[in-house]
Structure formats: C-alpha cells, structure tokens
Amino acid sequence: MIKKVIVSLIVTGLGIGVLAYEYRTDILLYVVTNQDRPENAPTINISWKTGPETAEIPASERPPNIIFILADDLGINDISTFGGGVAGGAVTTPSIDAIAHEGALFTQAYAGNATCAPSRAMIMTGRYPTRTGYEFTPVPRGMGRLVTIIGNEMDTGLPPAYYDRETDEQQPDYLDKGLPTEEVTVAEVLKKKGYHTVHIGKWHMGMSAGMAPNDQGFDETLTMNGPLFLEENDPNVVNAKLDFDPIDKFLWARGRFSSTFNGGAPFEPGGYVTDYWTDESLKVIEANKNRPFFLYLAHWGVHTPLQATKEDFEAVGEIKPHRLRVYAAMVRSLDRSVRRIVEKLEQEGLAENTIIIFSSDNGGAGYLGLPEVNAPYRGWKVTMFEGGIRAPIFMKWPAKIAEGTKVDTPVAHIDLMPTMAAAAGAALPQGVEIDGLNLLPLATGTGTIERVNDALFWQSGYLRVVRAGDWKLQVEGRQNKKWLYDLESDPTEQLNLAEVRPDKLAELQALLDEHAASSRGPLYPYTTEGPIAIDKTLADKIVPGDEVVYWPN
C-alpha cells in the first residue's frame, strides 16, 4: 500500500524530491514495469508462405536472392576481420569473417547514424534524414525522463543531462514515431521486381499509420516486441546487469520476452531470440528456394540487456569481468547465426547466386563498460567519433564478387538500398532523391563511384558531421565545439586541427551548412540531451579534462 501511495505521488509530480535515490529509482522502475501491456500467448508455429514446389527457372538464372543481416551495437573491434575479436581475441567471429574474406570487404564503411533507428531508415531508403525527417531514435514513453533522472543522480563525474518534459508530452506515441509511409523502402522496390520479402527481428521504425513492416513492403514479418533475449529467470539464461547504466535499468524494468507475426497478438518466442530468429530464417529460405526472395534479418544481438545461453556462456571460457563473458557469448551466438544461414544456402543449392550483406546499425556502446569494443577508434554509440559510426559492410556474392576483394573507398548505409536494387535489376523509385550510390562497381572491380563533393554526412540535431575525402569535421552545438581531423594521417582522431587549419574548417563547414539548408527538418523534436565521455566507458569515473560530447535525441 505504501508503495502504491508513493507511486501516486511520483506520477502526479509530488514527493519525488524527498525520496532516497535508491528507493526513488526502485519506485520509478516500478511505475514503468507496471504499465499495462498485453499478455503473451504461448509460442506459435509460424506458417511461412511457400513459393513454387519446383523452380520454373534455375537459381543460377534468376535474379539473386538477397539476405541482409544487421547486428545491433556490434563494436568494430568485436569482429576478428579487423584484427581484434572479443576479449583480446579470445572469441573470434569466423563465420562473419568469411562473408568478408569470400566476397568484398569495405575497409572504410560507416553506419548511417550513431544510434539505431535513423541508420535503419537510411538502409531501407538510401536517403539522409534531412530528406525523410527521421532523425532521432524513438524511445518508449517515460524512458527519456527516467534515464535522465537516474543518470543525473549517479556519481559519474559527467555534466548534467537535460530533459524537456513539456516537449516530450507533446510528442506522438512511441509506436507512431517512424519512417513515413510515403517513403519508398528497398522491400517495396524489390517486391515490384517479383521478390518475396520477409523481415525478421528488430524494426524500430514505427508500427502504426502505415509504418509497420507489412506496410513498408514486407510480405511477412516476425517482429521483436520486447528487449529480452530470454525470460530473466529462464533456467537456460545467464544475465549480466549493468548497475552503472540507466538505460540498462530501464530495459530490465520494462523488458519482456515477446514477438509478433504480421501484426498479430504478442507471443513468446521459441527460444533465445538470436537462435530463434535464425531458426525461422532457415524456414524462410526453405519456403522460398524456388523463387527470388529478400530476407532482412535484423538481429537484436548484441544490444543490452546482456543475456546469453548457458551453453554459449560455458563455451567462451573463463573471461573476466562477468559482463564481458556474457557479451562474448552473445557475439558467439551471432556468428553462429551467420554460419547456419550460409550452410542452409549451400544445402539448398542457392549459395552461388545469393548476395549476403552483413553490417551493424552503429558502433559499440560505451554504456557496456567494455573499453575495447571499438578499438582503436575513439568514441561509442551515441557519438559521431569513428567508434560510434564505423560499421562493417561485408558483401558476398559468389556469382559476381571475387574472393578477397577489398574496397578502400568510404561507403555508408545509405548506399545499401541502391546496391540491393541494382543487384536485383530493379529500378529505383521515380521522383525520389536517393542519396546513396550503387556499390556493385566497387565490389565487382568493374568501376568506381562519384559522390557529390566526395562527402558523407551525419546528423542528430545540433550534432552534425561531414567527411569529405579524408577530412572529417564534427560540430556540436550545445558546447559550441568543433573537431577537425585528417583521417588519412590520423584515423583514430587524436589531433584536433580545428584551430590550425581554418581553411579546411571553413571548407567543410560550408558543406555542412549547404547540407543543412536543404533539410526538411525533423519529424519531431529531440527531448533529451545526454553527455557522453568520448574516451571512457560509463563504468569509468569522469574527471576534469576528459572530453565530453552531448547527444540530442
């Protein structure tokens, strides 16, 4: 009864200032956890639509199947292709590596953004958020306020975070924030070409008003409906909670183990979600082996909350600390997913004429408290330093791309939509400005690409970035900071040249201003501004002199 009374006071904005921090946090999380949510049904047997019983055209003569596998928050150094691997190489990624080694490795590849949702929208559309307006990552109602309150109470040494309650209360509902239905996705483009299109996993681009996967070109969708990989008390799970991270506290409090199929009622997934989504992906391949298909497998791994199966946890060995061992086990399951998909293609005789693309939505997160995930690059997810936006782009297509191909040209997520369309022989949508470029000439060694001003752009509110050639400028508006780097000589961004190269600063600033001038503006404003230490994880104490960047969302 006492807890319910205090909850009522907090909800009405009274009494919160007199509560002890730990108890106040518990109550806030109690409020979040006990919001009304539909109960899960038991696991269902999904009946995927089946193509022709026999192939009218041999697989080698059809347009290629396309499988796009997207990891979540996978640090660039967690992929052993780049010389690292988790825990100093104790856990490698041989199956992910094979996509790069047996096809094309883009050595300077970038995510569309340093958080997930804008990157996903750029992958789907090939367009910058300055055109779509989809600039920020939607979060569930209450999350911004809760994370700001808890973060500001923690003894981290960081400057304060900011939360705009009035603006937040005027925002659309979480499920109403997404990629506008009038945007044309790669799934819609491929569907017009006769592809059967399937989405499995995370979506995070809206679920109403024509924004759900089924409304954006996907014939079928098995969609993530909660952040847990398994129930917290499942006998086969090993959990690692991050007491220093407000986001982690929110995810555990709000978390559920849940999926939906084609917009239906929520149900319990059929196992650890990385493995379960892979199981269902294999069924999709089986069901569509006699017709061209597009499978977008958007894994939740290796995002927090950190959860692994006991089998994977035991397999990675005695790694310390505990959270790193659980994380390593999650990477192991992600790599296994890639191996199983490749093996299934080989079994079905589809491997030669299937293009597999592997990427991550952004860099590894500093709130993991794991300092090596993005080494040697500075920064994390929710920063625009290289650690936040460097991402793998690996592309395997045995029929067209030679083994061991390396491409040094800078590329990004906006290039994937026109690349997949070109592979399928599909026309890009008419009357739509596509910012990305077809990467197949680079991957196949048949040509080059020409980008306007040789420039790539990133943006999140007042945090704006351009890379033009080997030069990169980052501008952060809250603190009026500018960072200018020559990435050819300084790829890890150690020497800020903003004061000593005013000529380059002015040149790149002009590109940023021109890019901003063409922007339609965001679909909805940001409501939080969070400080992120560039060179320390959230588990580390920040001291005077440590560089901090603010992230608006």
Residue, then its C-alpha position, 0 to 999 in steps of 0.5 A: m500500500i505504501k508503495k502504491v501511495i508513493v507511486s501516486l505521488i511520483v506520477t502526479g509530480l509530488g514527493i519525488g524530491v524527498l525520496a532516497y535515490e535508491y528507493r526513488t529509482d526502485i519506485l520509478l522502475y516500478v511505475v514503468t514495469n507496471q504499465d499495462r501491456p498485453e499478455n503473451a500467448p504461448t509460442i506459435n508455429i509460424s506458417w511461412k508462405t511457400g513459393p513454387e514446389t519446383a523452380e520454373i527457372p534455375a537459381s543460377e538464372r534468376p535474379p539473386n536472392i538477397i539476405f541482409i543481416l544487421a547486428d545491433d551495437l556490434g563494436i568494430n573491434d568485436i569482429s576478428t576481420f579487423g584484427g581484434g575479436v572479443a576479449g583480446g581475441a579470445v572469441t573470434t567471429p569466423s563465420i562473419d569473417a568469411i562473408a568478408h574474406e569470400g566476397a568484398l570487404f569495405t575497409q572504410a564503411y560507416a553506419g548511417n547514424a550513431t544510434c539505431a533507428p535513423s541508420r535503419a531508415m537510411i538502409m531501407t531508403g538510401r536517403y539522409p534524414t534531412r530528406t525523410g525527417y527521421e532523425f532521432t531514435p524513438v524511445p518508449r514513453g517515460m524512458g527519456r525522463l527516467v534515464t535522465i533522472i537516474g543518470n543525473e543522480m549517479d556519481t559519474g563525474l559527467p555534466p548534467a543531462y537535460y530533459d524537456r518534459e513539456t516537449d516530450e508530452q507533446q510528442p506522438d506515441y512511441l509506436d507512431k514515431g517512424l519512417p513515413t509511409e510515403e517513403v519508398t523502402v528497398a522491400e517495396v522496390l524489390k517486391k515490384k521486381g517479383y521478390h518475396t520479402v520477409h523481415i525478421g527481428k528488430w524494426h524500430m521504425g514505427m508500427s502504426a499509420g502505415m509504418a509497420p513492416n507489412d506496410q513498408g513492403f514486407d510480405e511477412t514479418l516476425t517482429m521483436n516486441g520486447p528487449l529480452f533475449l530470454e525470460e530473466n529467470d529462464p533456467n537456460v539464461v545467464n544475465a549480466k546487469l549493468d548497475f552503472d547504466p540507466i538505460d540498462k535499468f530501464l530495459w530490465a524494468r520494462g523488458r519482456f520476452s515477446s514477438t509478433f507475426n504480421g501484426g498479430a497478438p504478442f507471443e513468446p518466442g521459441g527460444y533465445v531470440t538470436d537462435y530463434w530468429t535464425d531458426e525461422s530464417l532457415k524456414v524462410i529460405e526453405a519456403n522460398k528456394n524456388r523463387p527470388f526472395f529478400l530476407y532482412l534479418a535484423h538481429w537484436g544481438v548484441h544490444t543490452p540487456l546482456q543475456a546469453t545461453k548457458e551453453d554459449f556462456e560455458a563455451v567462451g571460457e573463463i573471461k573476466p569481468h562477468r559482463l564481458r563473458v556474457y557479451a562474448a557469448m552473445v557475439r558467439s551466438l551471432d556468428r553462429s547465426v551467420r554460419r547456419i544461414v550460409e550452410k542452409l544456402e549451400q544445402e539448398g543449392l542457392a549459395e552461388n547466386t545469393i548476395i549476403i550483406f552483413s553490417s551493424d546499425n552503429g558502433g559499440a556502446g560505451y554504456l557496456g563498460l567494455p573499453e575495447v569494443n571499438a578499438p582503436y577508434r575513439g568514441w561509442k554509440v551515441t557519438m559521431f567519433e569513428g567508434g560510434i559510426r564505423a560499421p562493417i559492410f561485408m558483401k558476398w556474392p559468389a556469382k559476381i564478387a571475387e574472393g578477397t576483394k577489398v574496397d578502400t573507398p568510404v561507403a555508408h548505409i545509405d548506399l545499401m538500398p541502391t546496391m540491393a536494387a541494382a543487384a536485383g535489376a530493379a529500378l529505383p523509385q521515380g521522383v525520389e532523391i536517393d542519396g546513396l550510390n550503387l556499390l556493385p562497381l566497387a565490389t565487382g572491380t568493374g568501376t568506381i563511384e562519384r559522390v557529390n563533393d566526395a562527402l558523407f554526412w551525419q546528423s542528430g540535431y545540433l550534432r552534425v558531421v561531414r567527411a569529405g575525402d579524408w577530412k572529417l569535421q564534427v560540430e556540436g552545438r550545445q558546447n559550441k565545439k568543433w573537431l577537425y581531423d585528417l583521417e588519412s594521417d590520423p584515423t583514430e582522431q587524436l589531433n584536433l586541427a580545428e584551430v590550425r587549419p581554418d581553411k579546411l574548417a571553413e571548407l567543410q563547414a560550408l558543406l555542412d551548412e549547404h547540407a543543412a539548408s536543404s533539410r526538411g527538418p525533423l519529424y519531431p523534436y529531440t527531448t533529451e540531451g545526454p553527455i557522453a565521455i568520448d574516451k571512457t566507458l560509463a563504468d569509468k569515473i569522469v574527471p576534469g579534462d576528459e572530453v565530453v560530447y552531448w547527444p540530442n535525441 
